[in-house]
Amino acid sequence: MPTVALALGSGGARGMAHIGVIQWLEEHNFEIISIAGSSIGALVGGMHAAGKLDQYRDWVSGLERSNLLRMLDLSFSRSGLFKGEKVIKLLQEMTGELNIEDLAIPFTAVATDLNRERAIWLNRGPLFDAIRSSIAVPSVFTPHKHMGRWLVDGGLVDPVPVGPTMNSMADITIAVNLNHAIDELELQGETTKLKPRKRPIKKTPLEIPDEDERRWPAFSNMLDSIRGLHKGQPEQQNSMNMVDVLFRSFDIMQSQITDARLASYRPDVVINLHRSAGGFFDYDRAKELIQLGYDLTEEAVGKQLTKQQQPAPQNAE
């Protein structure tokens, strides 16, 4: 059974594709022996290392837009829009209190130390302190104070954290990049094929908003804005609002950092998901994104590694 070290990248709801990647690997008898994740990669990777990924998958696959609104716990701090406590509490209810050292699979969550301006590898201590630190997207979620440090999203400095997996004795290192935007970087086993979903973002006049949307219209409008970020470039500057600028800038930054990181830490296989595949809060598209991750893994890992593992032809005597 081939062993795998898995680096799961940041990218908001596109991270549901990580579930499909893991599902494909397990179905095809690959053993994951090391996981590192940034942001949503830390969340999905941590749930898998805790043995609760199936439960998380079933829950997130049933999410609707109104569920997202209920989980947005408004922060009265100026350091972020939301506290993120509701999401973490829900995850804790699925797994119970766990320390990273006790997980079945070695796991590292990557966060960014705001004061020291560098990446922090969280591989010990409470699992959900590590996950909460890693998912603290600047301006969206408030920073998390952990181990005496103010920590934010790991994708700020290491969007696809291959580095923490390099000491594992895995046969294969696989990196999952959720922010692919260019084709110039060619790595062994990478794939960029996908079919971005085209769908309307704004409601039609015949649709009636549910109770949560009527109660929190500002949240609903913000979700609309964020969800529509990756559907194409605006034609003129005036069509962009503050949220557009923030998230587009964050995507560009992560894409550039990812290129440099992958060039330094050459994983065996890179699975690329184009950022047009989904918006930051498209969690109600979880089933579609999970399937996309599964399909991309089939193409990148199934085809490429099958060729590599075929025995070399014997020389005729």
C-alpha positions in Angstrom: 0.0 0.0 0.0 1.6 3.3 -1.1 1.9 5.9 1.7 1.1 9.6 1.1 2.1 12.9 2.7 -0.7 15.3 2.0 -0.4 19.2 1.9 -3.9 20.8 1.8 -4.1 24.4 0.6 -6.1 27.4 1.6 -9.1 28.6 -0.4 -12.3 28.9 1.5 -15.2 26.7 0.4 -13.1 25.4 -2.5 -11.5 23.4 0.3 -14.4 21.0 0.1 -12.5 19.5 -2.8 -9.9 18.3 -0.2 -12.6 15.8 1.0 -12.8 14.4 -2.5 -9.1 14.1 -2.7 -8.9 12.1 0.5 -11.9 10.0 -0.5 -10.2 9.0 -3.8 -6.9 8.1 -2.0 -8.6 5.9 0.5 -10.8 4.1 -2.1 -7.6 3.3 -4.1 -5.6 2.0 -1.1 -3.3 4.9 -0.5 -2.4 5.3 3.2 -2.2 8.9 4.4 0.6 9.1 7.0 1.1 12.8 7.3 -1.1 15.9 6.8 -0.3 19.6 6.8 -2.9 22.2 6.1 -3.4 26.0 5.8 -6.8 27.5 6.5 -9.6 25.3 5.2 -6.8 22.7 4.5 -6.1 22.7 8.2 -9.8 22.2 9.0 -10.4 19.3 6.6 -7.0 17.8 7.4 -7.6 18.0 11.1 -11.0 16.4 10.8 -9.6 13.5 8.8 -6.7 13.0 11.3 -9.3 12.9 14.0 -11.2 10.2 12.2 -14.3 12.3 11.7 -14.1 13.4 8.1 -17.1 11.3 7.0 -19.2 13.0 9.7 -18.0 16.4 8.6 -18.6 15.6 4.9 -22.2 14.5 5.7 -22.9 17.7 7.6 -21.4 20.1 5.1 -23.1 18.4 2.2 -26.4 19.3 3.7 -25.7 23.0 4.2 -27.9 25.6 2.7 -27.5 29.3 2.4 -29.5 30.0 5.5 -27.2 27.7 7.5 -24.2 29.8 6.5 -26.0 32.9 7.8 -26.7 31.3 11.2 -23.0 30.4 11.6 -21.8 33.9 11.0 -21.3 35.1 14.6 -20.8 38.9 14.3 -17.9 40.3 16.2 -18.0 43.6 17.9 -14.2 43.9 17.6 -12.7 46.0 14.9 -10.2 43.2 14.1 -12.6 41.1 12.1 -16.2 40.7 11.0 -16.9 37.4 12.7 -15.7 35.5 15.8 -15.7 32.0 14.3 -16.7 30.5 17.6 -19.9 28.8 16.3 -18.0 26.9 13.6 -15.4 25.7 16.1 -18.0 24.7 18.6 -19.8 22.6 16.1 -16.6 20.8 15.0 -15.8 20.1 18.7 -19.2 18.5 19.1 -18.3 16.1 16.3 -15.0 15.0 17.7 -14.8 16.0 21.4 -11.7 17.7 22.8 -8.6 16.5 21.2 -4.9 17.2 21.3 -2.9 17.0 18.1 -0.4 14.6 19.7 -3.2 12.1 20.2 -4.4 12.0 16.5 -4.1 8.8 14.5 -2.2 10.7 11.7 0.6 13.2 12.3 -0.9 16.6 11.6 0.3 20.2 11.3 -1.9 23.3 11.0 -0.1 26.3 9.6 -0.9 29.8 10.9 0.7 33.2 10.6 2.2 35.1 13.5 1.1 38.7 13.1 3.8 40.1 15.3 6.7 38.0 14.2 5.6 38.1 10.5 6.2 34.4 9.8 4.6 31.0 9.5 3.9 29.0 12.7 3.6 25.2 12.5 1.1 24.0 15.0 1.7 20.3 15.6 0.9 20.0 19.3 -1.7 21.2 21.8 -5.5 21.5 21.4 -6.6 20.6 17.8 -9.2 23.3 17.6 -6.9 26.1 18.8 -4.7 25.1 15.9 -7.6 25.0 13.4 -9.1 28.3 14.7 -5.7 30.0 14.3 -5.2 28.7 10.8 -8.6 29.7 9.5 -8.5 33.3 10.8 -8.8 35.0 7.4 -7.7 38.6 8.0 -10.7 41.0 8.3 -13.2 38.2 8.0 -12.4 36.3 11.3 -10.8 37.9 14.3 -7.2 36.8 15.1 -6.8 34.0 17.5 -4.5 34.3 20.5 -2.8 30.9 21.0 0.4 30.1 22.9 0.9 33.8 23.7 0.8 34.8 20.0 -1.8 36.5 17.8 -2.3 34.2 14.9 -4.2 34.5 11.6 -4.7 32.5 8.4 -1.9 30.3 7.4 -2.5 31.0 3.7 -1.1 34.5 4.2 2.4 33.1 4.2 2.1 29.4 3.1 -1.0 28.7 1.1 0.0 25.1 0.2 2.2 23.9 3.1 4.4 21.1 1.7 7.3 22.0 4.1 5.8 20.4 7.3 5.4 17.0 5.4 9.0 16.7 4.2 10.2 14.8 7.2 7.7 12.0 6.7 8.8 8.7 5.2 5.9 8.7 2.7 6.3 7.2 -0.7 4.5 10.1 -2.4 4.0 13.8 -1.5 0.8 15.3 -2.8 0.0 19.0 -2.7 -3.5 20.3 -3.3 -3.6 23.9 -4.6 -7.0 25.6 -4.5 -5.8 28.9 -6.0 -4.5 27.9 -9.4 -4.8 30.8 -11.9 -1.9 30.3 -14.4 -0.5 27.5 -16.4 3.1 28.5 -16.6 4.2 26.4 -13.6 4.4 22.8 -14.7 5.0 20.2 -12.1 4.9 16.4 -12.3 1.3 15.1 -12.1 -0.4 18.4 -12.0 -3.8 18.9 -13.7 -5.8 22.0 -14.4 -8.9 20.7 -16.2 -12.2 21.5 -14.6 -15.6 22.8 -15.6 -16.4 26.0 -13.6 -20.0 26.2 -12.7 -21.9 29.0 -14.1 -24.9 30.1 -12.1 -26.7 33.3 -11.2 -25.6 35.1 -8.0 -28.4 37.5 -7.5 -32.0 36.5 -6.7 -34.7 36.7 -9.3 -37.8 38.7 -8.4 -39.8 35.5 -8.0 -37.5 34.1 -5.2 -38.5 34.8 -1.6 -35.6 35.2 0.8 -35.8 33.0 3.9 -36.1 34.2 7.5 -32.4 34.5 8.1 -31.9 36.6 5.0 -34.7 38.9 6.0 -33.3 39.2 9.5 -29.7 39.9 8.4 -29.9 41.6 5.0 -26.3 43.0 5.3 -24.9 39.5 5.9 -26.9 38.2 2.9 -25.7 41.0 0.6 -22.1 40.4 1.8 -22.4 36.7 1.0 -23.6 37.6 -2.5 -20.6 39.8 -3.0 -18.1 37.3 -1.8 -19.7 34.3 -3.6 -19.5 36.1 -6.9 -15.8 37.1 -6.7 -14.4 34.3 -8.8 -16.9 34.4 -11.7 -14.8 36.6 -13.9 -12.8 39.9 -13.9 -14.8 43.2 -13.6 -14.8 45.3 -16.7 -14.1 48.5 -14.9 -12.8 49.6 -11.5 -16.2 51.1 -10.5 -17.8 47.6 -10.5 -15.6 46.5 -7.6 -16.5 47.0 -3.9 -14.3 46.7 -0.8 -15.0 43.0 -0.4 -14.1 42.4 -4.0 -10.8 44.2 -3.7 -9.9 42.4 -0.4 -10.5 38.9 -1.7 -9.1 39.4 -5.2 -6.0 40.8 -3.6 -5.8 37.8 -1.2 -6.2 35.4 -4.1 -3.4 37.0 -6.1 -1.1 37.1 -3.2 -1.7 33.4 -2.4 -1.2 32.4 -6.0 2.2 34.1 -6.2 3.4 32.7 -2.9 2.2 29.2 -3.9 4.2 29.3 -7.2 7.3 30.1 -5.2 6.7 27.5 -2.5 6.0 24.7 -4.9 9.1 25.5 -6.9 11.1 25.2 -3.6 9.5 22.1 -2.1 8.9 20.0 -5.3 6.0 17.6 -4.3 5.6 14.5 -6.4 2.1 15.4 -7.5 0.2 18.8 -7.5 -3.5 18.7 -7.8 -4.6 22.1 -9.1 -8.1 23.5 -8.6 -8.8 26.8 -10.4 -10.1 29.5 -8.2 -13.0 30.1 -10.6 -14.4 26.8 -9.4 -16.0 28.4 -6.4 -16.3 31.4 -4.1 -15.1 31.8 -0.6 -18.4 31.1 1.1 -19.8 28.6 -1.5 -20.2 25.9 1.2 -23.7 25.1 -0.1 -22.0 23.7 -3.2 -20.0 21.2 -1.1 -21.2 18.1 -3.0 -20.2 19.6 -6.3 -16.7 20.6 -5.0 -16.1 17.3 -3.3 -16.8 15.5 -6.6 -14.5 17.9 -8.4 -11.7 17.1 -6.0 -12.3 13.4 -6.5 -12.2 13.8 -10.3 -9.1 15.9 -10.3 -7.3 13.3 -8.1 -8.3 10.5 -10.4 -6.7 12.5 -13.3 -3.6 13.7 -11.4 -2.8 10.7 -9.2 -4.6 7.8 -10.9 -3.2 8.3 -14.3 0.3 9.7 -13.5 1.2 7.4 -10.7 -0.1 4.3 -12.5 2.3 5.0 -15.3 5.2 5.5 -12.9 4.4 2.3 -11.0 4.3 0.1 -14.2 7.3 -2.2 -14.4 9.9 -1.2 -16.9 10.0 -3.4 -20.0 12.6 -6.2 -19.9 15.4 -6.0 -22.4 15.2 -8.8 -24.9 18.0 -11.2 -24.6 
